[in-house]
Each structure stands twice: as structure tokens, then as C-alpha cells.
Amino acid sequence: MSDSLKEIPIKVEQTPPNGKKPGDEETISLYAASKKIYPRSVKGLFNNLRLAVVLLSQIVFLGPATAELEWPSGSTV
């Protein structure tokens, strides 16, 4: 670290015990309010192709697992 960075002056202000400075009546936010994000509907060839690939990959991945499951034959009510 260079010597010039070691000698940076810092101003320290004393605050009253209750934590408020004289003249502080309101709190100011340092961040802007976030904007809402709304989903859009997607249509088209590439979305349909994407859904087909996802469905096919899930069938290939989960197909053997579901074939080995034994389903109960009685009513579950």
C-alpha cells in the first residue's frame, strides 16, 4: 500500500446517545424502489421446439423410473 493512501483524512462526527443527529427528521433511502417484473406470453416456432425438447428429455430421463413403479390397485379414498 502506498504511503499516500495511509494518510487519508477521515472526519468523525460525534452522535448523541439516541443515535439521531440534530435536524434529522426523515429517513432518506439510498436505493430506488424496484420496478415490478411481469411475465410475457411467448409464442412461436422456437418456443414450441423448446417445449418439445424438454418434454422428450423428461420422458427419456424419467421413463425408465416410472416403468418400475408399482401402483396400488385399491382405491385410495
Backbone as a ProteinNet text record, in pm:
[ID]
protein_1_A
[PRIMARY]
MSDSLKEIPIKVEQTPPNGKKPGDEETISLYAASKKIYPRSVKGLFNNLRLAVVLLSQIVFLGPATAELEWPSGSTV
[TERTIARY]
85.4	0	90.7	56.8	141.5	120.7	220.9	214.3	106.5	71.8	-30.5	-168.6	-193.5	-323.5	-334.2	-221.9	-225.2	-261.3	-251.9	-273.6	-401.4	-505.8	-632.8	-704.1	-738.9	-807.5	-951.6	-994.6	-1130.1	-1196.2	-1316.2	-1390.8	-1483.4	-1469.6	-1552.4	-1644.7	-1775.5	-1873.7	-1928.2	-1941.4	-1998.7	-2150.8	-2217	-2363.1	-2414.8	-2530.4	-2590.6	-2622	-2642.9	-2668.4	-2790.9	-2892.6	-3012.5	-2992.6	-2879.4	-2848.1	-2891.5	-2962.5	-3008.8	-2922	-2898.2	-2824.9	-2924.1	-2879.8	-2971.1	-3017.1	-3145.9	-3201.2	-3244	-3224.2	-3267.8	-3413.6	-3503.7	-3644.2	-3696.1	-3631.1	-3681.9	-3569	-3607.2	-3511.3	-3510.7	-3393.8	-3380.9	-3324	-3394.5	-3349.7	-3238.4	-3139.2	-3029.2	-3056	-3164.5	-3195.3	-3329.8	-3340.3	-3466.7	-3557.7	-3687	-3782.9	-3770.7	-3774.3	-3758.4	-3886.9	-3868.6	-3983.9	-4037.6	-4166.7	-4230.4	-4192.6	-4175.9	-4144.9	-4264.5	-4318.5	-4435.2	-4396.3	-4436.8	-4403.7	-4486	-4425.4	-4496	-4524.2	-4630.6	-4657.8	-4565.1	-4520.9	-4426.6	-4493.6	-4488.8	-4547	-4443.8	-4456.2	-4370	-4305.8	-4231.7	-4169.6	-4064.5	-3977.3	-3869.4	-3920.6	-4026.8	-4084.9	-4146.2	-4215.5	-4273.8	-4164.3	-4055.8	-3944.2	-3878.1	-3862.8	-3804.6	-3890.7	-4021.1	-4111	-4106.8	-4096.6	-4088.9	-3959.7	-3848.2	-3720.4	-3723.1	-3779.5	-3788.8	-3877.3	-3990.3	-4080	-4014.1	-3947.1	-3879.8	-3768	-3690.7	-3580.6	-3634.3	-3745.4	-3804.3	-3859.2	-3916.6	-3966.6	-3850.6	-3741.7	-3625.3	-3563.1	-3555.5	-3491.1	-3577.8	-3707.6	-3796	-3874.1	-3871.5	-3947.7	-3913	-3784.1	-3749.9	-3784.3	-3777.2	-3807.3	-3955.7	-4040.7	-4184.8	-4232.5	-4158.7	-4198.7	-4179.4	-4087.1	-4059.6	-4146.1	-4225.3	-4311.5	-4428.3	-4465.6	-4583	-4696.3	-4801.7	-4915.4	-5012.1	-5071.6	-5168.3	-5294.2	-5350.5	-5468.1	-5598.7	-5596	-5718.8	-5746.5	-5862.8	-5895	-5817	-5783.4	-5704.3	-5788.2	-5919.5	-6005.7	-6034.8
-115.6	0	122.7	220.6	338.7	427.3	510.5	597	703.2	741.6	844.8	794.6	664.1	610.3	593.7	586.5	569.9	699	809.9	939.1	1007.2	931.1	988.7	1044.5	1173.8	1229.8	1178.4	1146.7	1096.8	1187.8	1233.6	1320.6	1234.2	1242	1164.9	1260.7	1233.2	1317.3	1243	1312.8	1253.5	1258.9	1148.4	1145.1	1137.3	1192.5	1183.1	1037.4	1005.5	866.7	803.2	882.5	823	788.9	821.8	783.5	882.3	987.2	1084.3	1207.5	1261	1386.6	1502.1	1613.7	1727.5	1768.2	1785.3	1824.9	1707.7	1584	1467.1	1437.9	1465.9	1435.4	1323.6	1299.5	1199.1	1106.7	988.3	890.6	893.9	904.6	908.1	774.4	708.9	580.3	601.4	515.9	524.6	444.9	368.5	284.9	324.5	315.4	341.4	220.3	245	134.9	46.7	-84.5	-174.8	-178	-191.4	-197.2	-339.3	-352.1	-482.9	-548	-680.5	-756.5	-845.1	-829.7	-906.4	-1001.9	-1129.7	-1223.8	-1196.9	-1226.4	-1212.2	-1350.2	-1360.6	-1487.7	-1500	-1623.1	-1647.5	-1739.9	-1703.3	-1783.4	-1797.2	-1904.2	-1915.9	-2052.5	-2066.2	-2192.3	-2234.8	-2143.7	-2180.9	-2216.8	-2152.6	-2189.8	-2328.9	-2358.5	-2491.9	-2597.9	-2565.9	-2658.2	-2680	-2574.6	-2585.7	-2674.3	-2654	-2736.2	-2882.3	-2909.1	-3047.3	-3113.6	-3041	-3097.8	-3122.6	-3032.4	-3051.7	-3172.2	-3182.6	-3295.4	-3427.1	-3431	-3552.4	-3591.3	-3493.1	-3524.5	-3573.7	-3520.9	-3567	-3709.5	-3739.9	-3876.1	-3974.4	-3936.7	-4024.5	-4041.3	-3934.4	-3940.9	-4011.7	-3980.3	-4034.3	-4157.4	-4189.3	-4302.1	-4433.6	-4470.2	-4598.2	-4599.9	-4487.6	-4483.8	-4506.8	-4450.1	-4466.1	-4603.9	-4672.1	-4806	-4906.9	-4879.9	-4972.3	-4950.4	-4844	-4816.5	-4913.2	-4955.2	-5040.5	-4954.9	-4939.5	-4858.2	-4942.3	-4886.8	-4964.6	-4991.4	-5109.6	-5145.6	-5106.8	-5083.9	-5049.1	-4899.7	-4861.2	-4719.9	-4649	-4526	-4453.1	-4355.4	-4366.3	-4273	-4320.6
0	0	0	-81	-87.7	34.9	61.2	178.9	165.6	41.4	25.4	67.6	54	94.2	245.1	313.4	457.7	529	461.8	525.2	475.3	450	406.1	528.8	525.9	642.3	651.3	770.8	795.3	896.7	861	951.1	1036.2	1166.8	1259.2	1331.3	1320.7	1388.2	1509.1	1617.9	1737.6	1727.7	1759.3	1757.5	1900.4	1922.7	2055.8	2090.3	2217.1	2259	2194.3	2157.3	2098.8	1951.4	1891.9	1755.3	1649.9	1685.8	1587.5	1592.9	1475.7	1467.1	1481.6	1529.2	1536.3	1396.2	1379	1249.4	1162.3	1204.7	1128.8	1161.8	1068.5	1091.9	1002.5	889.4	797.6	754.4	715.3	667.6	515.8	458.4	313.5	268.1	176.1	125.6	23.6	28.9	-65.6	-192.6	-195.1	-309	-368.3	-499.6	-566.8	-549.1	-551.6	-540.9	-664.5	-644.3	-758.2	-839.7	-970.6	-1060	-1062.6	-1081.3	-1089.8	-1222.6	-1220.3	-1340.7	-1371	-1488.7	-1529	-1641.5	-1633.8	-1740.9	-1866.3	-1980.1	-2106.5	-2163	-2239.1	-2304.5	-2424.7	-2449.2	-2557.8	-2657.2	-2783.5	-2890.6	-3001.3	-3077.4	-3193.1	-3206.7	-3314.6	-3350.8	-3249	-3208.5	-3118.4	-2979.2	-2933.9	-2804	-2811.6	-2920.1	-2936.4	-2947.6	-3017.3	-3029.7	-2894.2	-2817.6	-2683.7	-2594.6	-2596	-2514.8	-2556.7	-2687.5	-2735	-2688.1	-2692.9	-2648.6	-2498.6	-2420.7	-2276.3	-2245.4	-2308.9	-2285.6	-2323.7	-2438.1	-2482.3	-2385.6	-2340.9	-2249	-2114.1	-2068.5	-1943.1	-1956.6	-2071.2	-2093.7	-2098	-2164.7	-2172.6	-2034.3	-1958.2	-1827.4	-1723.9	-1720.2	-1617.3	-1661.7	-1788	-1840.1	-1774.1	-1767.9	-1702.5	-1554.6	-1486.9	-1343.7	-1318.7	-1402.8	-1381.5	-1424.9	-1512.4	-1555	-1442.2	-1349.4	-1242.2	-1118.2	-1116.7	-1000.1	-997	-876.8	-859.9	-804.6	-881.2	-841.4	-760.1	-655.1	-576.6	-659.3	-641.5	-721.1	-652.2	-521.1	-449.3	-455.4	-402.8	-402.1	-291.1	-311.6	-214.4	-132.5	-145.9	-74.2	65.4
[MASK]
+++++++++++++++++++++++++++++++++++++++++++++++++++++++++++++++++++++++++++++

